[in-house]
Amino acid sequence: MPEGSAKIESWSPTIAAVGDDLPEPAAHRGQYVIPLGVDDRDWLRFPGISYHVAPNIGIPVSTTSFGLRVVDEELELTCQVFNSTGEHVQDLVVENPKRPWGGDAHGVPLTLDRFPGTSLTFRFNYRNSVNVRDLILTLDFGDALVVALQRRSINFTLAQRPVADTTLNRRERDLPATDADTPLYLHGYEDPDSGYETPITRVPPVALTPERIGAAWRTAKSTGWFDPAVFPNIGGAQDAAGLAGVMAALAPLDETTVVKQLLSGARLAVQRGVSGEYDYRFLDVPAHCHPGLVLVENYRLTAYPARYGAGRVIKTFSLLPGERTNIRLNTYKRSSSALQQASSILDSTNSETEQEFTNSVNREQSTQENASKNFEYRASAEAEGQATWGWGSAKAKVSGGVSGGNNSAREEFAKNLTNAVSQNAARATSRRDIQVDTSLDTKLEEGEEQAVERTLENINVSRTLNFVFRQMNQEYVSLLHLVDVRVAFFNGHAESRDEVPLGELRRLLEECVLPERVDAVYENLLGQLRGITDHRGQTRADFVEVVRDGDDPATAYARVNPEATSSYPSPDGRTLTVPGVIVGAEQHVLRTDGVVVEAFLGEGNGLDTYSTGLQEQEVRAKEAANQLRELEAERLRLALKIVSDNDEQRMRLYQQMFVRPQIINQIDHAAVTGVPGAGVVGAADGDGAPSGTDGIRVP
């Protein structure tokens, strides 16, 4: 439990009963990616062409040269070179030691005056090909070729390479049956020094000049269109709101920063966060375009409120006999800034809390490389905002047949995330301070921040009245449970991502794995998913199932079992049931803005014997007065009963017992006025009543 939370104390049956009517649990979604170890021999391979630009000191300053090399293949290729005006300027000489017609690697140097403009176009094909379209590659260096190519050679290499894109096999299947040769594809730029590879859809480092970056950035800022060759990790927003979000995220950047970062090898990426807002980051360059499969696991973090009870003492004070005071209760919810700092992932769903928690989870990841891969995989202005909870490491080969081979990666992820939850809860609860201030004068606090103010008085005359204020604590049970799994092809660059549900897993494998290895990889991968273990170490083979239409095996497909659930016993006696597999469970206690107050009298008596006797006599007098009032009330009830029963005999007895006293107005003497004509006070009027008595007869 976090510091300052202590334990939940059942303060009273009333407070304990609050748990029967608790609010709905808070739930948060996030993804975790686990790379799968696929054997290199299982990948489909295609004849792919890569290229690089290298210095060539052995040629004149104003010339350049080209070369085409075939590795480990007995293929005869042709390549024609065209300048930016469409003029055919060169045929490449092929170097292939396995073919007797192979020639020099670079051919004859060419003078640069034959290359106007900034681009060159290369057309590759097999020698004497049948129904195979030319592979066309246009290289735009963003600078005049007379500057970019002097004393440089452009070297092409054809080799059987692992699939870099799942669409390659699909395109090959769609070709006419008359095609005799496997189509060529462009693998991309391969730096001979660093070994870094750049997909063909991106501008290679050799052509990424400051002028080109600056022009692309100015165009993006003015129109909202980001050149995918220069900014491949931004893409295009599909609506006005998305475009506005991207532009707002990039507003702090200036052209100088962008140019320097891209020239250093970084890439600008934009990602949509959990709150729908966009954020940017400069990513490191992937070292290669090696193919890979990854598990994209979708998790939920569900926080259930459990027991509720009194926690730490936040204030105590005493009132002397007869003393009165005012109290003011100030909570952390009085201002928006304090409330934001005190928000927790366990009982809050605001965007600031979720983003802060996601950052905490990512900080738990081990390496910056994994963080860069995570951002690269999800970087897209069109992606749905969802929390990203890390990038794991391959723990087992899918071709090795190890059931649940990636459970160690899940355990590491569960540990990292629960650590982040603990830190988040500790940070939030430490800021949930409540203050109880006492004062002798009543004050009203106006404005946006208002406190609760009350008046307390000790009506006792001999003993002090003590108050204890305790802050209420809420216990939460946080469950991390796996609810869905998807599989994706990913080679380190965002353009290659092909993510599918388990129902389309076989189709994905058919487009990137050798045909004879598809079934084995498919079964081994499902075996790993069936071997997923929960937080207790028990295998949950029911999480992934294979369904089919009747007995037809051709209709079989894998899916996440929608009926799979997991249960966890809550400390308050309930059983919490969630969908999927629970991989982590913890209990946390958070302070709340509730306050419970207990009052008790002091033990000492502040009166001497005489004063105590006076108090006792006063009590006796009040008791006698109360008894008299009770007897009078009883007499009135008896009178009403006699009247309602119309009992004359009882009425006469009542009158004899309770004689009504007569009211007599008596005048001791008569007053004689000195006013002429005035009568004597009390003299009889004409009606026989004494004068000046308002008709009251005096006996």
Secondary structure as the mmCIF struct_conf table of DSSP 4:
data_model
#
loop_
_struct_conf.conf_type_id
_struct_conf.id
_struct_conf.beg_label_comp_id
_struct_conf.beg_label_asym_id
_struct_conf.beg_label_seq_id
_struct_conf.end_label_comp_id
_struct_conf.end_label_asym_id
_struct_conf.end_label_seq_id
TURN_TY1_P TURN_TY1_P1 GLU A 3 GLY A 4
STRN STRN1 GLU A 9 GLU A 9
HELX_RH_AL_P HELX_RH_AL_P1 PRO A 13 ALA A 16
HELX_RH_3T_P HELX_RH_3T_P1 ALA A 17 ASP A 21
HELX_LH_PP_P HELX_LH_PP_P1 LEU A 22 PRO A 25
STRN STRN2 ALA A 26 LEU A 36
STRN STRN3 GLY A 37 GLY A 37
HELX_RH_3T_P HELX_RH_3T_P2 ASP A 40 ASP A 42
STRN STRN4 TRP A 43 TRP A 43
STRN STRN5 ARG A 45 PRO A 55
TURN_TY1_P TURN_TY1_P2 ILE A 57 GLY A 58
BEND BEND1 ILE A 59 ILE A 59
TURN_TY1_P TURN_TY1_P3 VAL A 61 SER A 62
STRN STRN6 THR A 63 VAL A 70
BEND BEND2 ASP A 72 ASP A 72
STRN STRN7 LEU A 77 PHE A 82
TURN_TY1_P TURN_TY1_P4 SER A 84 THR A 85
BEND BEND3 GLY A 86 GLY A 86
STRN STRN8 HIS A 88 ASP A 91
HELX_LH_PP_P HELX_LH_PP_P2 LEU A 92 VAL A 93
STRN STRN9 VAL A 94 GLU A 95
TURN_TY1_P TURN_TY1_P5 PRO A 97 LYS A 98
BEND BEND4 ARG A 99 ARG A 99
TURN_TY1_P TURN_TY1_P6 PRO A 100 TRP A 101
BEND BEND5 ALA A 105 HIS A 106
BEND BEND6 VAL A 108 VAL A 108
STRN STRN10 LEU A 110 THR A 111
HELX_RH_3T_P HELX_RH_3T_P3 LEU A 112 ARG A 114
BEND BEND7 GLY A 117 THR A 118
STRN STRN11 SER A 119 TYR A 126
TURN_TY1_P TURN_TY1_P7 ARG A 127 ASN A 128
BEND BEND8 VAL A 130 ASN A 131
STRN STRN12 LEU A 135 ASP A 140
BEND BEND9 GLY A 142 ASP A 143
HELX_RH_AL_P HELX_RH_AL_P2 LEU A 145 ALA A 148
BEND BEND10 LEU A 149 LEU A 149
TURN_TY1_P TURN_TY1_P8 GLN A 150 ARG A 151
STRN STRN13 ARG A 152 PRO A 162
BEND BEND11 ALA A 164 ALA A 164
TURN_TY1_P TURN_TY1_P9 THR A 166 THR A 166
HELX_RH_AL_P HELX_RH_AL_P3 THR A 167 ARG A 173
TURN_TY1_P TURN_TY1_P10 ASP A 174 ASP A 174
BEND BEND12 LEU A 175 LEU A 175
TURN_TY1_P TURN_TY1_P11 ALA A 177 THR A 178
BEND BEND13 ASP A 181 ASP A 181
HELX_LH_PP_P HELX_LH_PP_P3 THR A 182 LEU A 184
STRN STRN14 TYR A 185 GLU A 190
TURN_TY1_P TURN_TY1_P12 PRO A 192 SER A 194
STRN STRN15 GLU A 197 THR A 198
TURN_TY1_P TURN_TY1_P13 ILE A 200 THR A 201
BEND BEND14 ARG A 202 ARG A 202
HELX_RH_3T_P HELX_RH_3T_P4 PRO A 205 ALA A 207
HELX_RH_AL_P HELX_RH_AL_P4 PRO A 210 THR A 223
BEND BEND15 GLY A 224 GLY A 224
HELX_LH_PP_P HELX_LH_PP_P4 TRP A 225 ASP A 227
TURN_TY1_P TURN_TY1_P14 PRO A 228 VAL A 230
TURN_TY1_P TURN_TY1_P15 PRO A 232 PRO A 232
STRN STRN16 ASN A 233 ASN A 233
TURN_TY1_P TURN_TY1_P16 ILE A 234 ILE A 234
BEND BEND16 GLN A 238 ASP A 239
HELX_RH_AL_P HELX_RH_AL_P5 ALA A 240 LEU A 250
TURN_TY1_P TURN_TY1_P17 ALA A 251 PRO A 252
HELX_RH_AL_P HELX_RH_AL_P6 GLU A 255 LEU A 263
TURN_TY1_P TURN_TY1_P18 SER A 264 GLY A 265
STRN STRN17 ARG A 267 ARG A 272
TURN_TY1_P TURN_TY1_P19 VAL A 274 SER A 275
BEND BEND17 GLY A 276 GLY A 276
STRN STRN18 TYR A 278 LEU A 283
HELX_LH_PP_P HELX_LH_PP_P5 ASP A 284 PRO A 286
BEND BEND18 ALA A 287 ALA A 287
STRN STRN19 LEU A 293 LEU A 319
TURN_TY1_P TURN_TY1_P20 PRO A 321 GLY A 322
STRN STRN20 ARG A 324 ASN A 330
HELX_RH_3T_P HELX_RH_3T_P5 TYR A 332 ARG A 334
BEND BEND19 SER A 335 SER A 335
HELX_RH_AL_P HELX_RH_AL_P7 SER A 336 GLN A 341
TURN_TY1_P TURN_TY1_P21 ALA A 342 ALA A 342
TURN_TY1_P TURN_TY1_P22 ILE A 345 ASP A 347
HELX_RH_AL_P HELX_RH_AL_P8 SER A 351 ARG A 363
TURN_TY1_P TURN_TY1_P23 GLU A 364 GLU A 364
BEND BEND20 GLN A 365 SER A 366
HELX_RH_AL_P HELX_RH_AL_P9 GLN A 368 ARG A 378
STRN STRN21 SER A 380 SER A 380
TURN_TY1_P TURN_TY1_P24 ALA A 381 GLU A 382
BEND BEND21 ALA A 383 ALA A 383
HELX_LH_PP_P HELX_LH_PP_P6 GLU A 384 GLY A 385
STRN STRN22 ALA A 387 TRP A 391
BEND BEND22 ALA A 396 ALA A 396
STRN STRN23 LYS A 397 LYS A 397
HELX_RH_3T_P HELX_RH_3T_P6 VAL A 398 GLY A 400
TURN_TY1_P TURN_TY1_P25 GLY A 401 GLY A 401
TURN_TY1_P TURN_TY1_P26 SER A 403 ASN A 406
HELX_RH_AL_P HELX_RH_AL_P10 ASN A 407 SER A 430
TURN_TY1_P TURN_TY1_P27 ARG A 431 ARG A 431
STRN STRN24 GLN A 435 SER A 439
BEND BEND23 LEU A 440 ASP A 441
BEND BEND24 GLY A 447 GLU A 448
STRN STRN25 VAL A 452 GLU A 457
BEND BEND25 VAL A 461 ARG A 463
STRN STRN26 LEU A 465 PHE A 489
BEND BEND26 GLY A 492 HIS A 493
HELX_RH_3T_P HELX_RH_3T_P7 ALA A 494 SER A 496
STRN STRN27 ASP A 498 PRO A 501
HELX_RH_3T_P HELX_RH_3T_P8 LEU A 502 GLU A 504
HELX_RH_AL_P HELX_RH_AL_P11 LEU A 505 GLU A 510
TURN_TY1_P TURN_TY1_P28 GLU A 511 CYS A 512
STRN STRN28 VAL A 513 VAL A 513
HELX_RH_3T_P HELX_RH_3T_P9 PRO A 515 ARG A 517
HELX_RH_AL_P HELX_RH_AL_P12 VAL A 518 ARG A 530
TURN_TY1_P TURN_TY1_P29 GLY A 531 GLY A 531
STRN STRN29 THR A 533 THR A 533
TURN_TY1_P TURN_TY1_P30 HIS A 535 ARG A 536
BEND BEND27 GLY A 537 GLY A 537
STRN STRN30 THR A 539 THR A 539
TURN_TY1_P TURN_TY1_P31 ALA A 541 ASP A 542
BEND BEND28 PHE A 543 PHE A 543
STRN STRN31 VAL A 544 VAL A 547
BEND BEND29 ASP A 549 ASP A 549
TURN_TY1_P TURN_TY1_P32 GLY A 550 ASP A 551
HELX_RH_3T_P HELX_RH_3T_P10 PRO A 553 THR A 555
STRN STRN32 TYR A 557 VAL A 560
TURN_TY1_P TURN_TY1_P33 PRO A 562 GLU A 563
STRN STRN33 THR A 565 PRO A 569
TURN_TY1_P TURN_TY1_P34 PRO A 571 ASP A 572
BEND BEND30 GLY A 573 GLY A 573
STRN STRN34 THR A 575 PRO A 579
BEND BEND31 GLY A 580 GLY A 580
STRN STRN35 VAL A 581 LEU A 601
BEND BEND32 GLU A 603 GLU A 603
HELX_RH_AL_P HELX_RH_AL_P13 THR A 609 ASP A 645
TURN_TY1_P TURN_TY1_P35 ASN A 646 ASN A 646
HELX_RH_AL_P HELX_RH_AL_P14 GLU A 648 MET A 657
BEND BEND33 PHE A 658 PHE A 658
HELX_LH_PP_P HELX_LH_PP_P7 VAL A 659 ILE A 663
BEND BEND34 ASP A 668 HIS A 669
BEND BEND35 VAL A 675 VAL A 675
TURN_TY1_P TURN_TY1_P36 PRO A 676 GLY A 677
TURN_TY1_P TURN_TY1_P37 VAL A 681 GLY A 682
STRN STRN36 ALA A 684 ALA A 684
TURN_TY1_P TURN_TY1_P38 GLY A 686 ASP A 687
BEND BEND36 GLY A 688 ALA A 689
STRN STRN37 PRO A 690 PRO A 690
TURN_TY1_P TURN_TY1_P39 SER A 691 GLY A 692
BEND BEND37 THR A 693 THR A 693
TURN_TY1_P TURN_TY1_P40 ASP A 694 GLY A 695
#
